[in-house]
Amino acid sequence: MTTLAGRRVLVMGLGRFGGGLGCVHWLLKQGAEVTITDQRSAEELASSLEQLSTLTFQAHLGGHSHDDFAEADLVVVNPAVPQPWLNPYLQTARQAGIPLTTEIDLLVRRLDRKRCIGITGTAGKSTTASMVHHLLENSGARAVLGGNIGGSLLPSLDAIDATTWVVLELSSAQLYWLDHCSQWSPRIAGTTNVAPNHIDWHGDEEHYRACKDAIHKHQMDGDTWIDGTSLHPADCRLSVPGTHNRCNAALAIAIAQATKHDIDPDSLLRFKSLPHRLCPVGAWDPPRFIDDSKSTTPEATVLAVRSFSNPSCVHLIAGGYDKGVPLDQISSLAPELAGLYTIGATGDAIADLADCEVARCGTLEAAIREALPRMDADHLLLLSPGCASWDQFIDYRARGKAFADILGAQSQSDVGGSDQLSNRAAPL
């Protein structure tokens, strides 16, 4: 649907990361008649609705109506909707002959595919995509970053010209829709790694892996796809820790070089950790508290722990929403850690699988309270849950913020080894 003026467009779910908001703004600018439908209430969506308060649209909140889906001209589906092929409301739209799309599909249809770079993977895709963007900008190229990393590039389309490289982080759900809506793959693509994840959304691991493969499924002769697992870790200078980030850097460098720009790998020394990805909390020197709330898979938690030279000095907080993936990789870390503290819906399952004593804490606050007095002077506390946040938090960002807020409420004397650190640790 190339012309949206006067069309009745139903947006299914505003979402949590700004993609829905950006899409609504753009649709209204195109002259569409927009209705937002969301299972959450107006109170739950208050902050998002406030950002749309000056615009004219309809909002049907607190649940969906089959009539909305049968009477629209177009349905824009939030990719967070699980197993959309089974969703009864989307089935109503299909039976009525209503086309379905997503924000990312609306975007790529309006981009020059030859200037598009896509990165996916179970772990590391946000960091890798951001590294690619960093490398291109430092080479003098014009580049923008979007996709699953948050927000929407739709409102910025007018600023994306024929010289702009568009770097997209793409989730498995976004790739599902791109495969089914437009049979689209970027000209340059990279996959960091693939391990079981989001089984609750996909139904099984096979479907998840097939969606990840869609990033290069529709590529053409002369296009590029790079498998990050086939590369050696980069040997350039980095400010972000861990072998896994050297693997991310190797893939980012290879992707950026595929654009034929003059890439300087050492410019990654100026690349800083993304929020909630192995980020120090507070002003301790050396760092004592690390926020890795973006870790939502067991593999990511293992990588986070391995980023530190001595796991026996690491107190790990793990657990959260159950996505239906095996958790034994987290549990197997317990014997080599200074302590493992479990939280959330998967907390007991992680503890049950462990071969040694584990602190079953339930909540993030209880885990921090349990860990602090056990920390020696050379110990650190790592929040790397290995699970999604939705059982106790709106999203991983809220979980990371809660980690910092709870720590900020603690006095320095609450932290083990504080006497030894009193001269070189600033308060949180």
C-alpha positions in Angstrom: 0.0 0.0 0.0 2.0 2.9 -1.3 -0.5 5.6 -0.7 -1.7 5.9 2.9 -3.6 9.2 2.8 -7.2 8.6 3.9 -6.6 4.9 4.6 -7.9 3.4 7.9 -4.7 2.0 9.5 -4.9 0.0 12.7 -1.8 -0.1 14.8 -1.7 -3.2 17.0 0.3 -2.4 20.1 2.3 0.8 20.8 5.3 -1.2 22.0 7.9 -0.4 24.7 10.9 0.9 22.7 9.4 3.8 20.7 8.9 1.9 17.4 5.1 2.2 17.7 5.2 5.8 18.6 7.4 6.7 15.7 5.2 4.7 13.3 2.1 6.4 14.5 3.7 9.9 14.0 4.7 8.9 10.5 1.4 7.4 9.5 -0.5 10.5 10.6 2.0 12.6 8.6 1.1 10.5 5.6 -2.6 11.4 6.1 -3.7 8.0 7.4 -6.7 7.7 9.7 -5.0 5.9 12.6 -6.6 3.7 15.3 -4.4 2.3 18.1 -5.5 -0.9 19.7 -3.7 -2.3 22.7 -4.4 -4.8 25.5 -3.0 -2.4 28.0 -5.0 0.4 29.6 -4.7 4.1 29.2 -3.1 4.3 32.6 -0.5 1.7 31.6 0.2 3.6 28.4 0.1 7.1 29.9 3.7 8.1 29.1 3.4 6.9 25.5 0.0 8.5 24.9 1.3 11.8 26.4 3.8 11.9 23.5 0.9 11.7 21.1 -1.4 14.1 22.9 -1.2 16.8 20.2 -2.2 14.4 17.4 -5.6 13.2 16.2 -6.2 9.5 16.3 -8.5 6.9 17.9 -7.4 4.6 20.8 -9.2 1.4 21.6 -7.4 0.3 24.8 -7.7 -2.5 27.4 -8.3 -5.2 24.8 -8.8 -5.8 21.1 -12.0 -5.9 19.0 -12.5 -8.2 16.0 -14.4 -5.4 14.3 -11.3 -3.2 14.3 -9.3 -5.8 12.5 -12.1 -6.6 10.0 -12.8 -3.0 9.0 -9.2 -1.6 8.6 -7.5 -1.0 5.3 -4.1 -2.0 6.8 -3.0 -3.5 10.1 0.4 -2.6 11.5 1.4 -5.4 13.9 3.8 -4.9 16.8 6.5 -7.7 16.3 6.2 -8.5 20.0 2.9 -10.2 19.4 3.8 -13.9 19.8 3.0 -16.6 17.2 1.1 -14.1 15.0 0.0 -16.9 12.7 -2.2 -18.1 15.5 -3.5 -14.8 16.8 -7.3 -14.8 16.5 -7.5 -11.0 15.7 -4.9 -11.3 12.9 -6.8 -14.3 11.6 -9.9 -12.0 11.4 -7.9 -9.5 9.4 -6.6 -12.2 7.0 -10.0 -13.7 6.5 -11.3 -10.2 5.6 -8.4 -9.7 3.1 -6.8 -7.0 5.1 -3.0 -6.7 4.5 -0.7 -7.0 7.5 2.6 -5.2 7.9 5.0 -4.0 10.6 7.0 -0.8 11.3 10.2 -2.4 9.9 8.4 -3.6 6.8 7.0 -0.1 6.1 10.6 1.2 6.5 12.5 -1.1 4.3 10.0 -0.8 1.4 11.0 2.9 1.3 14.8 2.4 1.5 17.4 1.6 -1.1 18.2 -2.0 -0.3 21.7 -1.6 -1.7 22.5 0.8 1.1 21.1 -1.4 3.8 23.1 -3.4 6.4 21.3 -5.9 8.6 22.7 -7.6 11.7 21.0 -10.3 13.7 22.0 -13.0 16.2 21.0 -14.3 19.6 23.7 -12.3 21.5 25.7 -9.3 20.5 23.5 -7.9 17.7 23.0 -4.5 19.3 26.6 -4.0 20.1 27.7 -5.2 16.6 25.2 -3.0 14.8 26.4 0.0 16.9 30.0 -0.8 16.2 29.3 -0.9 12.4 27.6 2.5 12.7 30.6 3.8 14.7 33.1 2.5 12.1 31.3 4.0 9.2 30.9 7.4 10.8 34.5 7.4 11.7 35.4 6.6 8.1 33.6 9.7 7.0 30.6 7.9 5.7 27.0 9.0 6.4 25.2 6.4 8.4 22.0 6.0 10.5 21.2 3.2 13.1 17.8 1.7 13.6 15.7 -1.4 13.8 15.4 -3.4 17.0 17.8 -1.2 18.9 14.9 1.2 19.6 12.8 3.9 18.1 11.8 4.2 14.4 13.5 5.6 11.4 10.2 6.2 9.6 10.0 9.8 10.8 13.6 10.3 9.6 13.1 9.0 6.0 13.4 12.5 4.5 16.9 12.8 6.0 18.1 9.5 4.5 19.5 10.3 1.1 21.2 8.3 -1.6 24.6 8.5 0.2 23.3 7.2 3.5 24.1 3.8 4.9 21.2 2.4 7.0 22.4 0.0 9.7 19.5 -2.2 11.1 19.6 -4.4 14.1 17.0 -7.1 13.3 15.3 -9.4 15.7 13.9 -12.8 14.9 10.4 -11.5 15.0 11.2 -8.6 12.7 12.8 -11.0 10.3 9.7 -13.2 10.4 7.6 -10.3 9.2 10.2 -9.2 6.6 10.2 -12.7 5.2 6.4 -13.0 5.0 5.5 -9.4 4.0 8.2 -8.4 1.5 10.6 -11.2 1.1 13.4 -8.7 1.9 17.0 -9.2 3.0 19.6 -6.4 3.2 22.5 -6.3 0.7 25.0 -6.6 3.5 24.1 -8.9 6.4 25.8 -10.4 9.4 24.8 -13.0 12.0 26.6 -12.9 15.4 25.6 -16.4 16.6 22.4 -18.4 17.0 21.3 -20.3 20.1 17.9 -21.3 21.4 15.8 -18.2 22.4 12.3 -16.8 22.2 10.7 -20.2 22.1 7.6 -18.7 23.7 7.3 -16.5 20.6 8.3 -18.9 17.9 6.8 -22.2 19.2 10.0 -24.2 18.7 13.7 -23.7 18.1 13.5 -24.7 14.4 11.2 -21.8 13.7 13.5 -19.4 15.6 16.5 -20.5 13.6 14.6 -20.3 10.3 13.7 -16.7 11.1 17.3 -15.8 11.9 18.3 -17.3 8.5 15.8 -15.0 6.8 18.4 -12.2 7.1 20.2 -13.6 4.0 17.4 -15.8 2.6 16.4 -13.3 -0.1 19.8 -11.9 -0.9 20.8 -11.6 -4.6 24.0 -12.3 -6.5 26.7 -10.0 -5.4 25.2 -9.5 -1.9 27.2 -10.2 1.3 26.4 -12.3 4.3 29.0 -12.9 7.0 28.7 -15.6 9.7 30.3 -14.1 12.9 31.1 -17.6 14.3 33.5 -18.1 11.4 35.7 -15.2 12.4 38.6 -14.9 14.8 38.2 -12.3 17.6 39.5 -8.9 16.5 43.0 -7.9 17.7 42.3 -4.2 17.6 42.2 -2.0 20.7 38.8 -2.0 22.5 37.4 -0.2 25.6 34.6 -2.7 26.1 35.6 -5.9 27.9 35.3 -9.6 27.0 36.3 -12.0 24.2 32.7 -11.9 23.0 33.1 -8.2 22.3 36.2 -8.9 20.3 34.0 -11.4 18.3 31.4 -8.6 17.9 34.2 -6.3 16.7 35.5 -8.8 14.2 32.1 -9.1 12.6 31.5 -5.3 12.7 34.8 -4.7 11.0 34.1 -7.3 8.3 30.7 -5.8 7.6 31.9 -2.2 7.5 34.7 -3.2 5.2 32.1 -4.7 2.8 30.9 -1.2 2.2 34.3 -0.4 0.5 35.0 2.5 2.8 38.4 3.0 4.4 37.7 1.5 7.8 40.0 2.1 10.8 39.5 -0.8 13.3 41.4 1.1 16.0 38.6 3.7 16.0 36.7 1.2 18.1 38.8 2.2 21.1 36.5 5.1 21.3 33.4 2.9 21.2 31.7 2.7 24.7 29.5 0.0 26.1 25.8 0.4 25.3 23.4 1.0 28.2 22.8 -2.1 30.3 25.5 -4.1 28.5 28.3 -4.7 31.0 28.1 -1.1 32.2 29.7 0.0 35.4 27.2 1.5 38.0 28.4 4.2 40.2 31.9 5.7 40.4 33.8 2.9 42.0 37.4 2.5 40.9 37.8 -0.3 40.0 34.2 -1.0 39.1 32.3 -3.1 41.7 28.8 -3.1 40.2 28.1 -4.1 36.6 24.7 -3.7 34.9 24.3 -6.3 32.1 20.5 -6.2 32.2 20.3 -6.6 28.4 21.5 -10.2 29.0 18.3 -12.1 28.2 19.8 -15.5 27.2 21.8 -18.0 29.2 24.6 -17.7 26.5 24.8 -13.9 27.2 25.2 -14.5 30.9 28.0 -17.0 30.3 29.7 -14.5 28.1 29.3 -11.8 30.7 30.9 -13.9 33.4 33.7 -14.9 31.1 34.5 -11.2 30.5 36.1 -11.1 33.9 39.5 -12.7 34.5 38.5 -14.3 37.8 34.9 -15.6 38.1 35.5 -16.6 41.7 35.3 -12.9 42.5 32.0 -12.4 40.7 28.6 -12.4 42.5 26.0 -13.0 39.9 22.3 -12.1 39.9 20.3 -14.2 37.4 16.8 -15.1 36.5 13.6 -13.6 35.2 10.8 -14.3 32.7 10.6 -17.8 31.4 11.1 -17.9 27.6 11.1 -21.7 27.5 14.8 -22.1 26.9 17.2 -24.4 28.9 18.8 -22.7 31.9 21.5 -25.2 32.8 24.3 -22.9 31.4 23.5 -20.4 34.1 23.3 -23.0 36.8 26.6 -24.6 35.7 28.4 -21.3 36.5 27.5 -21.6 40.3 30.6 -23.6 41.5 33.1 -21.1 40.0 31.3 -18.0 41.3 31.7 -16.1 44.5 27.9 -16.4 44.7 24.8 -16.9 42.6 21.6 -15.1 43.5 18.4 -16.1 41.7 15.4 -13.9 41.0 12.1 -13.9 39.1 10.0 -16.7 37.6 13.0 -18.8 36.6 14.9 -18.3 39.9 13.9 -21.6 41.5 14.6 -23.6 38.2 18.1 -22.1 38.0 18.8 -22.9 41.7 17.4 -26.5 41.3 19.8 -27.2 38.5 22.9 -25.9 40.4 25.4 -28.3 41.9 26.1 -26.1 44.9 24.4 -23.7 47.3 22.5 -20.9 45.6 20.7 -18.0 47.2 17.0 -18.0 46.2 16.2 -14.4 46.5 13.0 -13.8 44.4 13.5 -10.1 43.9 16.3 -7.9 42.7 16.3 -5.9 45.9 16.6 -9.1 48.0 19.4 -10.4 45.8 21.4 -7.1 46.2 20.7 -7.1 50.0 22.0 -10.7 50.2 25.1 -10.2 48.1 26.5 -6.9 49.4 27.8 -8.1 52.8 29.4 -11.2 51.1 31.5 -9.1 48.8 35.3 -9.0 49.5 37.4 -6.0 48.5 38.2 -7.4 45.1 34.7 -8.8 44.4 32.1 -7.4 42.0 28.3 -7.7 41.7 27.1 -8.5 38.2 23.5 -8.3 37.1 23.3 -10.5 34.1 19.9 -12.2 34.3 20.1 -14.5 31.2 16.3 -14.2 31.0 13.8 -11.5 29.9 12.4 -9.0 32.4 8.7 -9.1 31.8 7.8 -11.1 35.0 8.8 -8.2 37.3 9.7 -5.2 35.1 8.4 -3.5 32.0 11.6 -4.1 30.1 15.3 -4.7 30.6 16.0 -1.0 30.9 13.7 -0.7 33.9 15.4 -3.7 35.4 18.8 -2.0 34.9 17.6 1.2 36.3 16.2 -0.6 39.4 19.6 -2.2 39.9 21.3 1.3 40.0 18.5 2.8 42.1 18.7 0.1 44.7 22.4 0.3 44.9 22.2 4.0 45.1 20.1 3.7 48.2 22.8 1.6 50.0 25.4 3.2 52.1 29.1 2.4 51.4 29.2 0.5 54.8 26.7 -2.0 53.4 29.2 -3.2 50.9 31.7 -6.0 51.9 35.3 -4.9 51.9 34.3 -1.2 52.2 37.1 -0.5 54.7 39.7 -1.5 52.2 38.0 0.6 49.5 37.2 3.7 51.4 40.0 5.7 49.9 39.4 4.8 46.3 35.6 4.3 45.9 33.3 7.1 45.3 29.7 6.8 46.6 27.1 5.3 44.3 
